[in-house]
């Protein structure tokens, strides 16, 4: 081999590792996707409505791995801000490193007053105008998954009153998305409930609820005059739907009764916390509005809900 060819071969040999490193560096992402920490508001257009939701992201969230997502739905006439204050879910998220989304319903006046959800047979503006709240929730999930690694196996929902009704409806119509739901002071008022797959359900309800009565019917303090399904019938539906044993295990401590239906299919679970003497409120949280029922502080529904969610991801 001539001297020029020897020099070229030597140069090529030295250049190969550099080229290899350059090729390898192009497949490593410079920045992991994620969402800014703290509280923010996002908007989207769905079904002809401009809709909004508030988002809370703890500073401790690790975006190098899929992150759980919890929806918290306000009660009728409330809004995202009232759900934040009432539930205390931001603090639970801080301790457990998940993202919380607080959607706003729709109403006849402004974007943040007298908002309701279409939970089936209730309530008000959303139900009267057949608002597609299930589609809106699906759109929120899609929106967040487009900008952050939301874990598709750990998406959950909870809500109070009218928000609890929507939570039940999501279990009926969006079991493909949600792994578990936790209605509070809200029963199953969606007549054509046919979940596509088993879904875990934990419910909280007070026996002296005058808005959505524990035993069903029209509540004496109800503003909508709806004949609500009872708590036993609502929870019984989910126990049957999930193939659980018909009789629950029951434990009572003070004024809190906890029932667990065992043997449910696909590792799902059904549980009920009954607050004996409790009203229309979020246990362990703040009253929903001035003059509303005082919630028991014996248990924290938000903490118990997260523990239930964390134990029941999708398979």
VEXVO-444427 format. One record per residue (C-alpha): residue number from 1; x, y, z; residue in three letters. Coordinates in pm, whole numbers, m for minus. Last residue first. Layout:
% residues N
@i NUM | u X | v Y | w Z | aa ALA
...
//
This chain:
% residues 315
@i 315 | u m5394 | v m467 | w 3450 | aa UNK
@i 314 | u m5545 | v m120 | w 3509 | aa UNK
@i 313 | u m5435 | v 38 | w 3833 | aa UNK
@i 312 | u m5605 | v m56 | w 4160 | aa UNK
@i 311 | u m5386 | v m16 | w 4472 | aa UNK
@i 310 | u m5291 | v 343 | w 4388 | aa UNK
@i 309 | u m5656 | v 430 | w 4336 | aa UNK
@i 308 | u m5761 | v 289 | w 4675 | aa UNK
@i 307 | u m5477 | v 472 | w 4853 | aa UNK
@i 306 | u m5572 | v 788 | w 4661 | aa UNK
@i 305 | u m5935 | v 755 | w 4765 | aa UNK
@i 304 | u m5843 | v 700 | w 5129 | aa UNK
@i 303 | u m5633 | v 1019 | w 5127 | aa UNK
@i 302 | u m5908 | v 1221 | w 4960 | aa UNK
@i 301 | u m6181 | v 1076 | w 5182 | aa UNK
@i 300 | u m5997 | v 1185 | w 5494 | aa UNK
@i 299 | u m6159 | v 1019 | w 5793 | aa UNK
@i 298 | u m6285 | v 1139 | w 6131 | aa UNK
@i 297 | u m6306 | v 1496 | w 6001 | aa UNK
@i 296 | u m6675 | v 1469 | w 5919 | aa UNK
@i 295 | u m6794 | v 1724 | w 5668 | aa UNK
@i 294 | u m7001 | v 2026 | w 5777 | aa UNK
@i 293 | u m7312 | v 2065 | w 5565 | aa UNK
@i 292 | u m7326 | v 2380 | w 5353 | aa UNK
@i 291 | u m7379 | v 2729 | w 5495 | aa UNK
@i 290 | u m7118 | v 2888 | w 5273 | aa UNK
@i 289 | u m7031 | v 2642 | w 4993 | aa UNK
@i 288 | u m6877 | v 2295 | w 4953 | aa UNK
@i 287 | u m6779 | v 2260 | w 5317 | aa UNK
@i 286 | u m6408 | v 2172 | w 5355 | aa UNK
@i 285 | u m6251 | v 1826 | w 5338 | aa UNK
@i 284 | u m6214 | v 1527 | w 5571 | aa UNK
@i 283 | u m6531 | v 1369 | w 5436 | aa UNK
@i 282 | u m6661 | v 1567 | w 5134 | aa UNK
@i 281 | u m7015 | v 1681 | w 5218 | aa UNK
@i 280 | u m7389 | v 1627 | w 5184 | aa UNK
@i 279 | u m7462 | v 1514 | w 5538 | aa UNK
@i 278 | u m7327 | v 1255 | w 5779 | aa UNK
@i 277 | u m7539 | v 1087 | w 6046 | aa UNK
@i 276 | u m7363 | v 758 | w 5984 | aa UNK
@i 275 | u m7093 | v 825 | w 5724 | aa UNK
@i 274 | u m7108 | v 520 | w 5497 | aa UNK
@i 273 | u m6780 | v 427 | w 5328 | aa UNK
@i 272 | u m6840 | v 185 | w 5042 | aa UNK
@i 271 | u m6598 | v m45 | w 4859 | aa UNK
@i 270 | u m6586 | v m229 | w 4525 | aa UNK
@i 269 | u m6266 | v m385 | w 4397 | aa UNK
@i 268 | u m6105 | v m492 | w 4069 | aa UNK
@i 267 | u m5843 | v m766 | w 4045 | aa UNK
@i 266 | u m5978 | v m884 | w 3708 | aa UNK
@i 265 | u m6306 | v m1004 | w 3861 | aa UNK
@i 264 | u m6426 | v m917 | w 4212 | aa UNK
@i 263 | u m6381 | v m1173 | w 4491 | aa UNK
@i 262 | u m6449 | v m939 | w 4783 | aa UNK
@i 261 | u m6707 | v m663 | w 4838 | aa UNK
@i 260 | u m6578 | v m427 | w 5108 | aa UNK
@i 259 | u m6792 | v m225 | w 5348 | aa UNK
@i 258 | u m6670 | v 52 | w 5580 | aa UNK
@i 257 | u m6903 | v 209 | w 5836 | aa UNK
@i 256 | u m6802 | v 541 | w 5993 | aa UNK
@i 255 | u m6986 | v 683 | w 6296 | aa UNK
@i 254 | u m6758 | v 518 | w 6553 | aa UNK
@i 253 | u m6574 | v 236 | w 6381 | aa UNK
@i 252 | u m6786 | v m8 | w 6182 | aa UNK
@i 251 | u m6651 | v m297 | w 5974 | aa UNK
@i 250 | u m6849 | v m483 | w 5710 | aa UNK
@i 249 | u m6740 | v m756 | w 5469 | aa UNK
@i 248 | u m6978 | v m739 | w 5177 | aa UNK
@i 247 | u m7239 | v m993 | w 5065 | aa UNK
@i 246 | u m7293 | v m1062 | w 4695 | aa UNK
@i 245 | u m6935 | v m1172 | w 4614 | aa UNK
@i 244 | u m6797 | v m961 | w 4331 | aa UNK
@i 243 | u m6867 | v m1019 | w 3961 | aa UNK
@i 242 | u m6758 | v m669 | w 3862 | aa UNK
@i 241 | u m7101 | v m574 | w 3730 | aa UNK
@i 240 | u m7268 | v m729 | w 4035 | aa UNK
@i 239 | u m7058 | v m527 | w 4280 | aa UNK
@i 238 | u m7098 | v m219 | w 4062 | aa UNK
@i 237 | u m7478 | v m249 | w 4061 | aa UNK
@i 236 | u m7486 | v m310 | w 4437 | aa UNK
@i 235 | u m7296 | v 15 | w 4491 | aa UNK
@i 234 | u m7568 | v 210 | w 4313 | aa UNK
@i 233 | u m7859 | v 14 | w 4462 | aa UNK
@i 232 | u m7722 | v 53 | w 4815 | aa UNK
@i 231 | u m7661 | v 427 | w 4757 | aa UNK
@i 230 | u m8015 | v 491 | w 4636 | aa UNK
@i 229 | u m8109 | v 612 | w 4286 | aa UNK
@i 228 | u m8214 | v 976 | w 4279 | aa UNK
@i 227 | u m8561 | v 1106 | w 4191 | aa UNK
@i 226 | u m8459 | v 1453 | w 4066 | aa UNK
@i 225 | u m8620 | v 1767 | w 4205 | aa UNK
@i 224 | u m8333 | v 1993 | w 4091 | aa UNK
@i 223 | u m8259 | v 2215 | w 4392 | aa UNK
@i 222 | u m8260 | v 1927 | w 4640 | aa UNK
@i 221 | u m8304 | v 2021 | w 5006 | aa UNK
@i 220 | u m8579 | v 1764 | w 5081 | aa UNK
@i 219 | u m8400 | v 1511 | w 4855 | aa UNK
@i 218 | u m8608 | v 1336 | w 4592 | aa UNK
@i 217 | u m8571 | v 958 | w 4610 | aa UNK
@i 216 | u m8287 | v 732 | w 4718 | aa UNK
@i 215 | u m8199 | v 561 | w 5045 | aa UNK
@i 214 | u m7885 | v 770 | w 5100 | aa UNK
@i 213 | u m8072 | v 1083 | w 4993 | aa UNK
@i 212 | u m7910 | v 1312 | w 4734 | aa UNK
@i 211 | u m7971 | v 1663 | w 4868 | aa UNK
@i 210 | u m8076 | v 1587 | w 5227 | aa UNK
@i 209 | u m7777 | v 1364 | w 5307 | aa UNK
@i 208 | u m7846 | v 1220 | w 5653 | aa UNK
@i 207 | u m7696 | v 874 | w 5582 | aa UNK
@i 206 | u m7375 | v 1027 | w 5449 | aa UNK
@i 205 | u m7207 | v 891 | w 5134 | aa UNK
@i 204 | u m6861 | v 777 | w 5019 | aa UNK
@i 203 | u m6805 | v 541 | w 4722 | aa UNK
@i 202 | u m6512 | v 328 | w 4604 | aa UNK
@i 201 | u m6532 | v 175 | w 4256 | aa UNK
@i 200 | u m6290 | v m45 | w 4059 | aa UNK
@i 199 | u m6368 | v m96 | w 3691 | aa UNK
@i 198 | u m6461 | v m411 | w 3498 | aa UNK
@i 197 | u m6476 | v m368 | w 3119 | aa UNK
@i 196 | u m6691 | v m197 | w 2856 | aa UNK
@i 195 | u m6923 | v m57 | w 3121 | aa UNK
@i 194 | u m7293 | v m82 | w 3029 | aa UNK
@i 193 | u m7492 | v 181 | w 3219 | aa UNK
@i 192 | u m7813 | v 272 | w 3036 | aa UNK
@i 191 | u m7998 | v 436 | w 3326 | aa UNK
@i 190 | u m7731 | v 689 | w 3431 | aa UNK
@i 189 | u m7825 | v 801 | w 3780 | aa UNK
@i 188 | u m7561 | v 610 | w 3978 | aa UNK
@i 187 | u m7527 | v 797 | w 4307 | aa UNK
@i 186 | u m7350 | v 1108 | w 4433 | aa UNK
@i 185 | u m7241 | v 1208 | w 4781 | aa UNK
@i 184 | u m6882 | v 1119 | w 4688 | aa UNK
@i 183 | u m6809 | v 911 | w 4376 | aa UNK
@i 182 | u m6466 | v 741 | w 4366 | aa UNK
@i 181 | u m6356 | v 597 | w 4031 | aa UNK
@i 180 | u m6104 | v 335 | w 3921 | aa UNK
@i 179 | u m5894 | v 235 | w 3617 | aa UNK
@i 178 | u m6038 | v 499 | w 3388 | aa UNK
@i 177 | u m5978 | v 500 | w 3012 | aa UNK
@i 176 | u m6157 | v 191 | w 2876 | aa UNK
@i 175 | u m6405 | v 228 | w 3162 | aa UNK
@i 174 | u m6526 | v 540 | w 2984 | aa UNK
@i 173 | u m6903 | v 500 | w 2947 | aa UNK
@i 172 | u m7030 | v 344 | w 3271 | aa UNK
@i 171 | u m6737 | v 440 | w 3494 | aa UNK
@i 170 | u m6758 | v 787 | w 3342 | aa UNK
@i 169 | u m7126 | v 795 | w 3435 | aa UNK
@i 168 | u m7046 | v 717 | w 3799 | aa UNK
@i 167 | u m6797 | v 1006 | w 3809 | aa UNK
@i 166 | u m7056 | v 1229 | w 3643 | aa UNK
@i 165 | u m7296 | v 1157 | w 3929 | aa UNK
@i 164 | u m7018 | v 1228 | w 4177 | aa UNK
@i 163 | u m6959 | v 1567 | w 4013 | aa UNK
@i 162 | u m7331 | v 1636 | w 4063 | aa UNK
@i 161 | u m7266 | v 1550 | w 4431 | aa UNK
@i 160 | u m6889 | v 1543 | w 4483 | aa UNK
@i 159 | u m6622 | v 1413 | w 4245 | aa UNK
@i 158 | u m6365 | v 1143 | w 4180 | aa UNK
@i 157 | u m6183 | v 1015 | w 3873 | aa UNK
@i 156 | u m5878 | v 799 | w 3792 | aa UNK
@i 155 | u m5610 | v 747 | w 3526 | aa UNK
@i 154 | u m5339 | v 496 | w 3619 | aa UNK
@i 153 | u m5299 | v 246 | w 3336 | aa UNK
@i 152 | u m5261 | v 513 | w 3068 | aa UNK
@i 151 | u m4971 | v 670 | w 3265 | aa UNK
@i 150 | u m4948 | v 1035 | w 3159 | aa UNK
@i 149 | u m4616 | v 1099 | w 2984 | aa UNK
@i 148 | u m4672 | v 1471 | w 2910 | aa UNK
@i 147 | u m4769 | v 1702 | w 2622 | aa UNK
@i 146 | u m4999 | v 1496 | w 2400 | aa UNK
@i 145 | u m5115 | v 1286 | w 2696 | aa UNK
@i 144 | u m5255 | v 1602 | w 2853 | aa UNK
@i 143 | u m5470 | v 1693 | w 2553 | aa UNK
@i 142 | u m5587 | v 1334 | w 2501 | aa UNK
@i 141 | u m5697 | v 1310 | w 2865 | aa UNK
@i 140 | u m5875 | v 1646 | w 2837 | aa UNK
@i 139 | u m6051 | v 1530 | w 2517 | aa UNK
@i 138 | u m6178 | v 1218 | w 2695 | aa UNK
@i 137 | u m6317 | v 1442 | w 2969 | aa UNK
@i 136 | u m6492 | v 1656 | w 2708 | aa UNK
@i 135 | u m6640 | v 1347 | w 2542 | aa UNK
@i 134 | u m6784 | v 1238 | w 2876 | aa UNK
@i 133 | u m6914 | v 1591 | w 2930 | aa UNK
@i 132 | u m7110 | v 1595 | w 2604 | aa UNK
@i 131 | u m7366 | v 1860 | w 2700 | aa UNK
@i 130 | u m7724 | v 1739 | w 2650 | aa UNK
@i 129 | u m7857 | v 2096 | w 2681 | aa UNK
@i 128 | u m8098 | v 2016 | w 2967 | aa UNK
@i 127 | u m7839 | v 1787 | w 3130 | aa UNK
@i 126 | u m7561 | v 2046 | w 3129 | aa UNK
@i 125 | u m7792 | v 2335 | w 3220 | aa UNK
@i 124 | u m7967 | v 2163 | w 3515 | aa UNK
@i 123 | u m7833 | v 1824 | w 3630 | aa UNK
@i 122 | u m7923 | v 1536 | w 3625 | aa UNK
@i 121 | u m8086 | v 1226 | w 3472 | aa UNK
@i 120 | u m7751 | v 1121 | w 3324 | aa UNK
@i 119 | u m7455 | v 1292 | w 3490 | aa UNK
@i 118 | u m7444 | v 1592 | w 3258 | aa UNK
@i 117 | u m7233 | v 1824 | w 3472 | aa UNK
@i 116 | u m7310 | v 2167 | w 3619 | aa UNK
@i 115 | u m7168 | v 2518 | w 3642 | aa UNK
@i 114 | u m7342 | v 2798 | w 3831 | aa UNK
@i 113 | u m7050 | v 3037 | w 3784 | aa UNK
@i 112 | u m6702 | v 2995 | w 3630 | aa UNK
@i 111 | u m6730 | v 3032 | w 3252 | aa UNK
@i 110 | u m7019 | v 3273 | w 3269 | aa UNK
@i 109 | u m7400 | v 3263 | w 3262 | aa UNK
@i 108 | u m7591 | v 2961 | w 3134 | aa UNK
@i 107 | u m7357 | v 2693 | w 3270 | aa UNK
@i 106 | u m7091 | v 2439 | w 3179 | aa UNK
@i 105 | u m6861 | v 2224 | w 3390 | aa UNK
@i 104 | u m6506 | v 2318 | w 3482 | aa UNK
@i 103 | u m6236 | v 2051 | w 3505 | aa UNK
@i 102 | u m6003 | v 2003 | w 3804 | aa UNK
@i 101 | u m5701 | v 1798 | w 3694 | aa UNK
@i 100 | u m5460 | v 1649 | w 3947 | aa UNK
@i 99 | u m5111 | v 1516 | w 3865 | aa UNK
@i 98 | u m4940 | v 1253 | w 4081 | aa UNK
@i 97 | u m4641 | v 1261 | w 4314 | aa UNK
@i 96 | u m4773 | v 1102 | w 4635 | aa UNK
@i 95 | u m4721 | v 1364 | w 4907 | aa UNK
@i 94 | u m4774 | v 1663 | w 4679 | aa UNK
@i 93 | u m5077 | v 1494 | w 4520 | aa UNK
@i 92 | u m5240 | v 1453 | w 4862 | aa UNK
@i 91 | u m5182 | v 1824 | w 4927 | aa UNK
@i 90 | u m5337 | v 1918 | w 4594 | aa UNK
@i 89 | u m5637 | v 1695 | w 4670 | aa UNK
@i 88 | u m5765 | v 1920 | w 4949 | aa UNK
@i 87 | u m6118 | v 1831 | w 4839 | aa UNK
@i 86 | u m6317 | v 2147 | w 4912 | aa UNK
@i 85 | u m6061 | v 2409 | w 4815 | aa UNK
@i 84 | u m5960 | v 2246 | w 4486 | aa UNK
@i 83 | u m6321 | v 2158 | w 4399 | aa UNK
@i 82 | u m6427 | v 2518 | w 4470 | aa UNK
@i 81 | u m6162 | v 2646 | w 4232 | aa UNK
@i 80 | u m6270 | v 2407 | w 3957 | aa UNK
@i 79 | u m6630 | v 2529 | w 3969 | aa UNK
@i 78 | u m6948 | v 2501 | w 4173 | aa UNK
@i 77 | u m7317 | v 2529 | w 4074 | aa UNK
@i 76 | u m7343 | v 2146 | w 4090 | aa UNK
@i 75 | u m7047 | v 1983 | w 4261 | aa UNK
@i 74 | u m6688 | v 2000 | w 4144 | aa UNK
@i 73 | u m6515 | v 1714 | w 3961 | aa UNK
@i 72 | u m6167 | v 1589 | w 4062 | aa UNK
@i 71 | u m5975 | v 1404 | w 3788 | aa UNK
@i 70 | u m5663 | v 1212 | w 3897 | aa UNK
@i 69 | u m5363 | v 1142 | w 3671 | aa UNK
@i 68 | u m5077 | v 900 | w 3739 | aa UNK
@i 67 | u m4727 | v 970 | w 3596 | aa UNK
@i 66 | u m4532 | v 761 | w 3343 | aa UNK
@i 65 | u m4154 | v 776 | w 3406 | aa UNK
@i 64 | u m3881 | v 1033 | w 3341 | aa UNK
@i 63 | u m4133 | v 1301 | w 3435 | aa UNK
@i 62 | u m4068 | v 1264 | w 3807 | aa UNK
@i 61 | u m4327 | v 1476 | w 3991 | aa UNK
@i 60 | u m4178 | v 1640 | w 4303 | aa UNK
@i 59 | u m4277 | v 1996 | w 4207 | aa UNK
@i 58 | u m4640 | v 1888 | w 4226 | aa UNK
@i 57 | u m4853 | v 1950 | w 3914 | aa UNK
@i 56 | u m5200 | v 2100 | w 3956 | aa UNK
@i 55 | u m5419 | v 2159 | w 3653 | aa UNK
@i 54 | u m5728 | v 2371 | w 3610 | aa UNK
@i 53 | u m5974 | v 2294 | w 3335 | aa UNK
@i 52 | u m6141 | v 2485 | w 3056 | aa UNK
@i 51 | u m6401 | v 2438 | w 2786 | aa UNK
@i 50 | u m6481 | v 2642 | w 2477 | aa UNK
@i 49 | u m6800 | v 2478 | w 2359 | aa UNK
@i 48 | u m6885 | v 2367 | w 2005 | aa UNK
@i 47 | u m6851 | v 1995 | w 2079 | aa UNK
@i 46 | u m6508 | v 2047 | w 2235 | aa UNK
@i 45 | u m6279 | v 2349 | w 2226 | aa UNK
@i 44 | u m5981 | v 2347 | w 2458 | aa UNK
@i 43 | u m5853 | v 2546 | w 2752 | aa UNK
@i 42 | u m5573 | v 2504 | w 3006 | aa UNK
@i 41 | u m5533 | v 2666 | w 3346 | aa UNK
@i 40 | u m5229 | v 2645 | w 3572 | aa UNK
@i 39 | u m5128 | v 2546 | w 3924 | aa UNK
@i 38 | u m4774 | v 2445 | w 4015 | aa UNK
@i 37 | u m4502 | v 2261 | w 3828 | aa UNK
@i 36 | u m4475 | v 2298 | w 3451 | aa UNK
@i 35 | u m4581 | v 1991 | w 3253 | aa UNK
@i 34 | u m4364 | v 1716 | w 3112 | aa UNK
@i 33 | u m4153 | v 1590 | w 2826 | aa UNK
@i 32 | u m3790 | v 1494 | w 2893 | aa UNK
@i 31 | u m3537 | v 1730 | w 2736 | aa UNK
@i 30 | u m3244 | v 1657 | w 2499 | aa UNK
@i 29 | u m3380 | v 1329 | w 2369 | aa UNK
@i 28 | u m3106 | v 1070 | w 2295 | aa UNK
@i 27 | u m3126 | v 937 | w 1939 | aa UNK
@i 26 | u m2892 | v 1194 | w 1783 | aa UNK
@i 25 | u m2612 | v 1124 | w 2031 | aa UNK
@i 24 | u m2559 | v 770 | w 1902 | aa UNK
@i 23 | u m2482 | v 888 | w 1547 | aa UNK
@i 22 | u m2230 | v 1143 | w 1672 | aa UNK
@i 21 | u m2063 | v 883 | w 1894 | aa UNK
@i 20 | u m2028 | v 648 | w 1595 | aa UNK
@i 19 | u m1885 | v 926 | w 1381 | aa UNK
@i 18 | u m1622 | v 1004 | w 1644 | aa UNK
@i 17 | u m1539 | v 634 | w 1689 | aa UNK
@i 16 | u m1487 | v 597 | w 1308 | aa UNK
@i 15 | u m1259 | v 901 | w 1264 | aa UNK
@i 14 | u m942 | v 737 | w 1398 | aa UNK
@i 13 | u m975 | v 444 | w 1157 | aa UNK
@i 12 | u m1048 | v 680 | w 867 | aa UNK
@i 11 | u m731 | v 879 | w 943 | aa UNK
@i 10 | u m522 | v 561 | w 949 | aa UNK
@i 9 | u m668 | v 446 | w 619 | aa UNK
@i 8 | u m601 | v 784 | w 460 | aa UNK
@i 7 | u m239 | v 784 | w 583 | aa UNK
@i 6 | u m180 | v 432 | w 447 | aa UNK
@i 5 | u m337 | v 533 | w 113 | aa UNK
@i 4 | u m99 | v 829 | w 85 | aa UNK
@i 3 | u 207 | v 605 | w 173 | aa UNK
@i 2 | u 135 | v 346 | w m93 | aa UNK
@i 1 | u 0 | v 0 | w 0 | aa UNK
//
